[in-house]
Amino acid sequence: MNFDINGTIIGGGIINYLLEKSRVVTQTKGERNYHIFYQLLTAAETDAKMSGELNLQSPDMFTATNQSGVTNVDGISDEKDFEDMKNSMKILKFDPDEVQSVFTIVAGVLHFGNLKFKPTKIANQEDGSEISNQDSLQMACKQWAVEPADMGKFLTNRHIGSRSVILVSYSVHQAQDARDAMVKRVYAELFEWLVGKINQELS
């Protein structure tokens, strides 16, 4: 916060001090994940258009929100908080496309977090992996406007070499780590952008 000589607030800014990216993919027993997940899912329950565009269901259907056993908290109205957040974004001059992009990215995080992998046999190599729930891959890729075939390949393989690139298959565990690293990075980048956008309007 910035104050004048009389102690009156004249401005302020937000610092991204510590974002617990690990919470994007795991939750402690009895605790919820990030509020935006539950707010968006609750809003989609009563907004058919949003539900259809983002392919959202109840929190119980997403790995990012169903691990802790807690989806609702007494005294917290996710529906009201979602409306308050949208109003705040309007006050901070987020345009409608930016708001929709934020929701689409978050929906993609939820869908990609649902990807599951199974082992696959590869001749003369250790077991590789492949995505076992292609429907989740399709829904996730739709949100981020990426090709499912390309995303599936890069989540289950790594590149080696510089001049001639060779794909080496991930194990199931490695593919899970790749998935988690991707959604954590995307969520962190979105959070960083939001902080910058808010500071721009506060300056």
RARAFEN-V169625 format. One record per residue. N is the residue number from 1. RES is the residue in three letters. SS is DSSP state (H for helix, E for strand, - for the rest). PSI is psi in radians with two decimals (NA if undefined). D_FIRST is the distance of its C-alpha to the first C-alpha in whole Angstrom. Layout:
BEGIN
n: {N,N}
res: {RES,RES}
ss: {SS,SS}
psi: {PSI,PSI}
d_first: {D_FIRST,D_FIRST}
END
This chain:
BEGIN
n: {1,2,3,4,5,6,7,8,9,10,11,12,13,14,15,16,17,18,19,20,21,22,23,24,25,26,27,28,29,30,31,32,33,34,35,36,37,38,39,40,41,42,43,44,45,46,47,48,49,50,51,52,53,54,55,56,57,58,59,60,61,62,63,64,65,66,67,68,69,70,71,72,73,74,75,76,77,78,79,80,81,82,83,84,85,86,87,88,89,90,91,92,93,94,95,96,97,98,99,100,101,102,103,104,105,106,107,108,109,110,111,112,113,114,115,116,117,118,119,120,121,122,123,124,125,126,127,128,129,130,131,132,133,134,135,136,137,138,139,140,141,142,143,144,145,146,147,148,149,150,151,152,153,154,155,156,157,158,159,160,161,162,163,164,165,166,167,168,169,170,171,172,173,174,175,176,177,178,179,180,181,182,183,184,185,186,187,188,189,190,191,192,193,194,195,196,197,198,199,200,201,202,203}
res: {MET,ASN,PHE,ASP,ILE,ASN,GLY,THR,ILE,ILE,GLY,GLY,GLY,ILE,ILE,ASN,TYR,LEU,LEU,GLU,LYS,SER,ARG,VAL,VAL,THR,GLN,THR,LYS,GLY,GLU,ARG,ASN,TYR,HIS,ILE,PHE,TYR,GLN,LEU,LEU,THR,ALA,ALA,GLU,THR,ASP,ALA,LYS,MET,SER,GLY,GLU,LEU,ASN,LEU,GLN,SER,PRO,ASP,MET,PHE,THR,ALA,THR,ASN,GLN,SER,GLY,VAL,THR,ASN,VAL,ASP,GLY,ILE,SER,ASP,GLU,LYS,ASP,PHE,GLU,ASP,MET,LYS,ASN,SER,MET,LYS,ILE,LEU,LYS,PHE,ASP,PRO,ASP,GLU,VAL,GLN,SER,VAL,PHE,THR,ILE,VAL,ALA,GLY,VAL,LEU,HIS,PHE,GLY,ASN,LEU,LYS,PHE,LYS,PRO,THR,LYS,ILE,ALA,ASN,GLN,GLU,ASP,GLY,SER,GLU,ILE,SER,ASN,GLN,ASP,SER,LEU,GLN,MET,ALA,CYS,LYS,GLN,TRP,ALA,VAL,GLU,PRO,ALA,ASP,MET,GLY,LYS,PHE,LEU,THR,ASN,ARG,HIS,ILE,GLY,SER,ARG,SER,VAL,ILE,LEU,VAL,SER,TYR,SER,VAL,HIS,GLN,ALA,GLN,ASP,ALA,ARG,ASP,ALA,MET,VAL,LYS,ARG,VAL,TYR,ALA,GLU,LEU,PHE,GLU,TRP,LEU,VAL,GLY,LYS,ILE,ASN,GLN,GLU,LEU,SER}
ss: {-,E,E,-,-,-,-,-,E,E,E,-,-,-,-,-,-,-,-,-,H,H,H,H,-,-,-,-,-,-,-,-,-,-,H,H,H,H,H,H,H,H,H,H,H,H,-,H,H,H,H,H,H,H,-,-,-,-,H,H,H,-,H,H,H,H,-,-,-,-,-,-,-,-,-,-,-,H,H,H,H,H,H,H,H,H,H,H,H,H,H,-,-,-,-,H,H,H,H,H,H,H,H,H,H,H,H,H,H,H,H,H,-,-,-,-,E,E,E,E,-,-,-,-,-,-,-,E,E,E,E,-,-,H,H,H,H,H,H,H,H,H,H,H,-,-,-,H,H,H,H,H,H,H,H,H,E,E,E,E,-,-,-,-,-,E,E,E,E,-,-,H,H,H,H,H,H,H,H,H,H,H,H,H,H,H,H,H,H,H,H,H,H,H,H,H,H,H,H,H,H,H,-}
psi: {2.49,2.34,2.66,-3.06,-0.27,0.02,0.22,2.38,2.20,-0.04,-3.08,3.07,2.89,2.38,2.28,1.51,-0.85,1.95,2.07,1.45,-0.48,-0.47,-0.30,-0.59,-0.23,2.64,2.60,2.53,2.25,-0.04,2.61,2.91,-2.76,2.43,-0.62,-0.57,-0.88,-0.64,-0.78,-0.73,-0.67,-0.74,-0.67,-0.45,-0.50,0.05,1.71,-0.64,-0.82,-0.76,-0.71,-0.72,-0.67,-0.08,0.80,2.61,-2.75,2.77,-0.49,-0.31,-0.03,2.33,-0.60,-0.28,-0.01,0.11,-0.50,-0.23,0.03,2.10,-0.44,2.54,2.29,2.34,-0.13,2.14,1.79,-0.59,-0.82,-0.76,-0.59,-0.75,-0.70,-0.71,-0.76,-0.69,-0.68,-0.70,-0.63,-0.77,-0.65,0.20,0.60,2.26,2.83,-0.62,-0.65,-0.74,-0.81,-0.66,-0.69,-0.83,-0.65,-0.72,-0.76,-0.73,-0.69,-0.69,-0.77,-0.79,-0.76,-0.57,-0.32,-0.12,2.38,2.68,2.63,2.67,2.61,2.45,2.34,2.25,2.31,0.36,2.91,2.87,2.40,-2.68,2.78,2.76,2.21,-0.37,1.44,-0.45,-0.70,-0.68,-0.76,-0.79,-0.70,-0.81,-0.54,-0.70,-0.70,0.08,0.86,2.78,2.20,-0.70,-0.74,-0.78,-0.73,-0.67,-0.78,-0.27,-0.25,0.09,2.75,2.70,2.42,2.66,2.82,-0.90,-0.94,1.98,2.30,2.39,2.24,2.24,2.47,2.62,3.00,-0.77,-0.73,-0.66,-0.69,-0.72,-0.67,-0.75,-0.85,-0.73,-0.67,-0.87,-0.57,-0.72,-0.78,-0.77,-0.72,-0.70,-0.67,-0.77,-0.75,-0.72,-0.73,-0.77,-0.77,-0.72,-0.78,-0.78,-0.61,-0.70,-0.46,-0.35,NA}
d_first: {0,4,7,10,13,14,11,10,7,8,6,4,6,9,11,14,15,18,20,23,26,29,28,29,32,33,32,32,35,34,30,29,28,25,25,25,28,30,28,30,33,33,32,35,38,38,37,40,39,36,38,41,39,37,40,38,39,38,36,39,40,37,37,33,33,37,37,35,37,35,34,33,31,32,29,28,29,28,30,27,24,26,26,22,21,23,22,19,20,22,19,17,20,22,26,28,29,26,26,29,29,26,29,31,30,29,33,34,32,34,37,37,36,40,42,44,47,50,53,55,58,58,61,61,58,56,55,52,50,50,47,49,48,48,47,43,43,44,41,39,40,40,36,36,39,40,44,45,48,45,43,45,47,43,42,46,47,45,46,48,50,48,51,53,50,52,50,50,50,47,48,47,45,43,43,41,39,39,38,35,33,34,32,29,28,28,26,24,24,23,20,19,20,18,15,16,17,14,12,14,14,11,11}
END
